[in-house]
Amino acid sequence: MPDALDPRLLRAFLAVADELHFTRAAARLYVAQQALSRDIRRLERELGADLFVRTTRQVALTAHGERLVPYARRVLEAQDALLAAFGRGTPAPGRPLLVDVNSPGLVFGRILDHARELAPDCELMARFESGLTGAAAEMLAGRLDASFGRYAGLDPALRGRLAQQPVRYEPMAVVLPKDHRLADREAVPLDELAGETVYAGAGNPRTPEWTELAHRLFEGRGIEIAPPAPLAMGAEEFQRIMAKYRNPVLAVVDFPAMPGTVLRPLVDPVPLSPVSLVWPKGLVHPALDALREAAATLASRHGWLRRPTNGWIPAGDARVMLSQD
């Protein structure tokens, strides 16, 4: 037995133990499958035990692997807590809190503004990451402190290192070209989108949680998800891409107005985008306290956490929205 184990090997082990699939585990860790396999073999050598049974069809934990799982989780949780306590979790005095509000014009900017009122001696700086998966990577790299989005849509490995506070059940909508057949509707019944191909961020590595939510919403309704398209940055590019491809775009009701388009809420049922405030576990900052208070205050004031009786939301997301770190 070695005197110490590299925590990286334990993270590799837990990824494979969770996925029971080397390719998916490698994608989750952003490493090559060959490198992941080497790490697992190294860990098995150092422990002197086989941890997985591998066949051409499946991967399964051995008895030794099952026994290692709870130990590995406790070791990595302790390491994350230690790093948070010594510099990674507590910003230097006076350092701004970097807050991703996704895009200008969304409700997250209102939360940020209220947090600034609650903590006038702190500096809260807006960032525009456009996607919780992308923002999560930035948070864990220490380049961002907080973001908003669909926490349940994150990879379990990311969720294990992040904390969350439910903020809003945000009704979803669709952005349509002004001359679209549904553009004159005040609201668009979901079934009316049958036969349409709707853009939902497919291929954008920063927003897979949004695309996956769209897959769940459209399943069995005859609605296709548009293939990857160039990512439009800014109103002019958005208008150009809409004019070229003419696909409806899945959005939320507070999506800012774009030239040449109309925004229509979706109904029957009302699909809900579950929004949480998300930050790295162990992060301590007075501005984060203000941000959390601001989110809770506005959610209560505007009824953001009252779920409509005719609202649609995946069961896993519903469970997340009833919990809080």
C-alpha positions as CSV (number, residue, x, y, z in Angstrom):
1,M,0.0,0.0,0.0
2,P,1.3,3.5,-0.8
3,D,1.7,6.1,2.0
4,A,-0.6,8.5,0.1
5,L,-3.1,8.4,-2.8
6,D,-3.4,11.1,-5.4
7,P,-6.9,12.6,-5.1
8,R,-7.0,12.8,-8.9
9,L,-7.1,9.0,-9.0
10,L,-10.0,8.9,-6.5
11,R,-11.9,11.5,-8.7
12,A,-11.3,9.2,-11.7
13,F,-12.5,6.2,-9.8
14,L,-15.7,7.9,-8.6
15,A,-16.5,9.2,-12.1
16,V,-16.3,5.6,-13.5
17,A,-18.2,4.2,-10.4
18,D,-21.0,6.7,-11.0
19,E,-21.2,6.3,-14.8
20,L,-20.2,2.6,-15.1
21,H,-18.9,3.6,-18.5
22,F,-15.4,4.8,-19.3
23,T,-16.3,7.0,-22.2
24,R,-18.9,8.9,-20.3
25,A,-16.7,9.2,-17.3
26,A,-13.8,10.6,-19.4
27,A,-16.2,13.1,-21.0
28,R,-17.4,14.1,-17.5
29,L,-13.8,14.7,-16.3
30,Y,-12.7,16.4,-19.6
31,V,-9.9,13.8,-20.1
32,A,-9.0,11.3,-22.8
33,Q,-10.4,7.8,-22.2
34,Q,-6.9,6.4,-22.4
35,A,-5.7,8.7,-19.6
36,L,-8.7,7.7,-17.5
37,S,-8.0,4.0,-18.0
38,R,-4.3,4.6,-17.0
39,D,-5.4,6.3,-13.8
40,I,-7.7,3.5,-12.9
41,R,-5.0,0.9,-13.5
42,R,-2.6,2.9,-11.4
43,L,-5.1,3.2,-8.5
44,E,-5.7,-0.6,-8.7
45,R,-2.0,-1.2,-8.6
46,E,-1.5,1.1,-5.6
47,L,-4.4,-0.5,-3.7
48,G,-3.5,-4.0,-4.8
49,A,-7.1,-4.7,-5.7
50,D,-9.3,-4.9,-8.8
51,L,-12.0,-2.2,-8.6
52,F,-13.9,-2.9,-11.8
53,V,-15.0,-5.8,-13.9
54,R,-14.7,-4.8,-17.5
55,T,-16.3,-6.7,-20.4
56,T,-17.0,-5.6,-24.0
57,R,-20.6,-4.8,-22.9
58,Q,-20.5,-3.4,-19.4
59,V,-18.5,-2.1,-16.5
60,A,-19.3,-3.2,-13.0
61,L,-17.8,-2.5,-9.6
62,T,-16.1,-5.4,-7.8
63,A,-16.6,-5.9,-4.0
64,H,-13.4,-3.9,-3.5
65,G,-14.7,-1.1,-5.7
66,E,-18.0,-1.0,-3.8
67,R,-16.1,-0.8,-0.5
68,L,-13.9,2.1,-1.8
69,V,-16.8,4.3,-2.9
70,P,-17.8,5.8,0.5
71,Y,-14.1,6.3,1.5
72,A,-13.3,8.1,-1.8
73,R,-16.3,10.4,-1.4
74,R,-15.3,11.4,2.2
75,V,-11.7,12.0,1.2
76,L,-12.6,14.3,-1.7
77,E,-15.2,16.2,0.3
78,A,-12.6,16.8,3.0
79,Q,-10.1,18.0,0.4
80,D,-12.6,20.4,-1.1
81,A,-13.5,21.7,2.3
82,L,-9.8,22.2,3.2
83,L,-9.1,24.1,0.0
84,A,-12.1,26.2,0.6
85,A,-10.9,27.1,4.1
86,F,-7.4,28.0,3.0
87,G,-7.7,30.5,0.2
88,R,-9.7,28.9,-2.5
89,G,-13.0,29.4,-0.7
90,T,-12.4,32.7,1.0
91,P,-11.6,35.6,-1.3
92,A,-8.9,38.1,-0.3
93,P,-10.2,41.1,1.6
94,G,-11.9,43.6,-0.7
95,R,-11.9,41.3,-3.7
96,P,-15.0,41.8,-5.8
97,L,-17.6,39.0,-6.1
98,L,-17.8,38.0,-9.7
99,V,-21.4,37.2,-10.6
100,D,-22.6,35.7,-13.9
101,V,-26.0,37.1,-14.9
102,N,-26.0,35.2,-18.2
103,S,-27.1,38.0,-20.5
104,P,-28.1,41.6,-20.1
105,G,-31.8,42.2,-19.5
106,L,-32.6,39.0,-17.6
107,V,-34.0,39.0,-14.0
108,F,-30.6,38.0,-12.6
109,G,-29.5,41.6,-13.1
110,R,-32.3,42.7,-10.8
111,I,-31.0,40.3,-8.1
112,L,-27.5,41.7,-8.6
113,D,-28.7,45.3,-8.3
114,H,-30.6,44.5,-5.1
115,A,-27.5,42.7,-3.6
116,R,-25.5,45.9,-4.3
117,E,-28.1,47.9,-2.3
118,L,-27.8,45.4,0.6
119,A,-24.0,45.4,0.6
120,P,-22.9,48.9,-0.5
121,D,-19.4,48.4,0.9
122,C,-18.8,45.4,-1.3
123,E,-18.1,45.3,-5.0
124,L,-20.2,42.9,-7.1
125,M,-19.1,42.6,-10.7
126,A,-21.4,41.3,-13.4
127,R,-20.1,38.7,-15.9
128,F,-21.9,37.2,-18.9
129,E,-21.1,33.5,-19.3
130,S,-24.4,32.4,-21.0
131,G,-24.7,28.9,-19.7
132,L,-24.5,27.2,-16.3
133,T,-22.2,24.4,-17.4
134,G,-19.7,26.9,-18.8
135,A,-20.1,29.0,-15.7
136,A,-19.6,26.0,-13.4
137,A,-16.2,25.3,-15.0
138,E,-15.2,28.9,-14.4
139,M,-16.4,28.8,-10.8
140,L,-14.4,25.7,-10.1
141,A,-11.3,27.2,-11.7
142,G,-11.6,30.2,-9.4
143,R,-12.5,32.7,-12.2
144,L,-16.1,33.2,-11.2
145,D,-18.0,33.2,-7.9
146,A,-21.7,32.7,-8.6
147,S,-24.1,32.1,-11.4
148,F,-27.7,31.3,-12.1
149,G,-29.3,28.3,-14.0
150,R,-30.6,24.8,-14.0
151,Y,-28.6,23.1,-11.3
152,A,-30.2,19.7,-11.8
153,G,-28.9,19.7,-15.4
154,L,-25.3,19.8,-14.3
155,D,-23.1,16.8,-14.3
156,P,-23.2,15.1,-10.8
157,A,-19.4,15.6,-10.5
158,L,-20.0,19.4,-10.8
159,R,-23.0,19.4,-8.5
160,G,-20.9,17.7,-5.8
161,R,-18.6,20.7,-5.7
162,L,-21.2,23.4,-5.9
163,A,-24.0,24.7,-3.6
164,Q,-27.3,26.1,-4.8
165,Q,-30.4,28.1,-3.6
166,P,-33.6,27.8,-5.6
167,V,-34.6,31.2,-7.1
168,R,-37.4,30.9,-9.7
169,Y,-39.7,28.7,-11.7
170,E,-39.2,30.7,-14.9
171,P,-41.9,30.2,-17.5
172,M,-40.5,29.3,-20.9
173,A,-41.3,31.0,-24.2
174,V,-40.5,30.8,-27.9
175,V,-38.9,33.5,-30.0
176,L,-40.4,33.6,-33.5
177,P,-39.8,35.5,-36.7
178,K,-42.4,38.2,-37.0
179,D,-44.0,36.5,-40.1
180,H,-44.1,33.1,-38.5
181,R,-47.4,31.3,-38.6
182,L,-47.7,31.4,-34.8
183,A,-46.5,35.0,-34.4
184,D,-50.0,36.5,-34.1
185,R,-50.8,34.3,-31.0
186,E,-50.7,35.9,-27.6
187,A,-49.4,32.6,-26.3
188,V,-48.4,29.4,-28.1
189,P,-49.8,26.1,-27.0
190,L,-46.9,23.6,-26.8
191,D,-48.7,21.2,-29.2
192,E,-48.8,23.9,-31.8
193,L,-45.1,23.6,-32.2
194,A,-45.5,20.0,-33.6
195,G,-43.7,19.7,-36.9
196,E,-41.4,22.6,-36.0
197,T,-37.6,22.5,-35.6
198,V,-36.7,24.6,-32.6
199,Y,-33.3,25.9,-31.7
200,A,-32.3,25.0,-28.1
201,G,-28.6,25.5,-28.0
202,A,-27.6,22.1,-29.4
203,G,-23.8,21.9,-29.8
204,N,-23.1,24.7,-27.5
205,P,-20.7,23.2,-24.9
206,R,-21.6,25.9,-22.4
207,T,-25.3,25.1,-22.3
208,P,-26.0,21.4,-22.5
209,E,-28.3,21.6,-19.4
210,W,-30.6,23.8,-21.5
211,T,-30.6,21.5,-24.5
212,E,-31.3,18.5,-22.3
213,L,-34.3,20.3,-20.7
214,A,-35.6,20.9,-24.3
215,H,-35.2,17.2,-25.1
216,R,-37.3,16.3,-22.1
217,L,-39.9,19.0,-23.0
218,F,-40.2,18.1,-26.7
219,E,-40.1,14.3,-26.3
220,G,-43.2,12.7,-27.8
221,R,-44.6,16.0,-29.0
222,G,-43.4,15.9,-32.6
223,I,-41.0,18.8,-32.0
224,E,-37.5,18.5,-33.3
225,I,-34.4,20.2,-31.9
226,A,-32.5,22.2,-34.5
227,P,-28.9,21.0,-35.2
228,P,-26.0,23.1,-34.1
229,A,-25.8,26.6,-35.6
230,P,-23.3,29.4,-35.2
231,L,-23.6,31.0,-31.8
232,A,-25.1,34.5,-32.2
233,M,-23.5,37.2,-30.0
234,G,-25.5,40.4,-29.8
235,A,-28.8,41.6,-31.2
236,E,-27.5,42.1,-34.8
237,E,-26.1,38.6,-35.0
238,F,-29.1,37.1,-33.4
239,Q,-31.3,38.9,-36.0
240,R,-29.1,37.7,-38.9
241,I,-29.1,34.1,-37.7
242,M,-32.9,34.1,-37.2
243,A,-33.4,35.5,-40.7
244,K,-31.1,32.9,-42.2
245,Y,-32.3,29.7,-40.4
246,R,-35.8,30.8,-39.4
247,N,-36.1,28.3,-36.6
248,P,-38.1,29.2,-33.5
249,V,-35.8,29.6,-30.5
250,L,-36.6,28.2,-27.1
251,A,-36.3,30.9,-24.5
252,V,-37.8,32.3,-21.2
253,V,-40.5,34.9,-20.8
254,D,-37.9,37.6,-19.7
255,F,-35.8,37.1,-22.8
256,P,-34.9,40.6,-24.1
257,A,-36.6,41.8,-27.2
258,M,-34.7,41.2,-30.5
259,P,-35.3,43.0,-33.8
260,G,-37.5,41.2,-36.3
261,T,-38.9,38.8,-33.8
262,V,-41.7,38.3,-31.3
263,L,-41.6,36.5,-27.9
264,R,-44.5,34.3,-27.0
265,P,-45.1,32.4,-23.8
266,L,-45.6,28.7,-24.1
267,V,-48.8,27.2,-22.5
268,D,-50.8,24.0,-22.1
269,P,-48.8,23.1,-20.1
270,V,-46.6,26.0,-19.0
271,P,-43.0,24.6,-19.2
272,L,-40.9,25.9,-16.4
273,S,-37.1,26.5,-16.4
274,P,-35.9,25.8,-12.9
275,V,-33.4,28.5,-11.8
276,S,-31.0,28.3,-8.9
277,L,-28.3,30.6,-7.6
278,V,-25.1,28.5,-7.7
279,W,-21.7,29.0,-6.1
280,P,-18.7,26.9,-5.1
281,K,-19.0,25.0,-1.9
282,G,-17.1,26.6,0.9
283,L,-17.1,30.1,-0.6
284,V,-17.2,32.8,2.1
285,H,-17.8,36.4,1.1
286,P,-20.1,39.1,2.5
287,A,-21.3,39.9,-1.0
288,L,-22.4,36.3,-1.5
289,D,-24.5,36.6,1.7
290,A,-26.1,39.8,0.2
291,L,-26.7,38.0,-3.2
292,R,-28.4,35.1,-1.4
293,E,-30.6,37.5,0.6
294,A,-31.4,39.5,-2.5
295,A,-32.4,36.4,-4.4
296,A,-34.6,35.2,-1.5
297,T,-36.2,38.6,-1.1
298,L,-37.1,39.0,-4.7
299,A,-38.3,35.4,-5.0
300,S,-40.7,36.0,-2.1
301,R,-41.8,39.4,-3.3
302,H,-42.7,38.3,-6.8
303,G,-43.8,34.7,-6.1
304,W,-41.0,33.2,-8.2
305,L,-41.1,30.0,-6.2
306,R,-44.8,29.4,-6.5
307,R,-45.2,26.6,-9.0
308,P,-48.2,27.0,-11.3
309,T,-50.7,24.2,-11.1
310,N,-50.4,23.7,-14.9
311,G,-46.6,23.9,-14.9
312,W,-44.4,21.3,-16.4
313,I,-41.0,20.4,-14.9
314,P,-38.9,17.2,-14.8
315,A,-39.2,15.3,-11.6
316,G,-35.5,15.5,-10.8
317,D,-35.6,19.3,-11.2
318,A,-38.7,19.5,-9.0
319,R,-36.8,17.7,-6.2
320,V,-33.8,20.1,-6.5
321,M,-36.1,23.1,-6.3
322,L,-37.4,21.9,-3.0
323,S,-33.9,21.6,-1.5
324,Q,-31.3,24.2,-0.6
325,D,-27.7,24.3,0.5
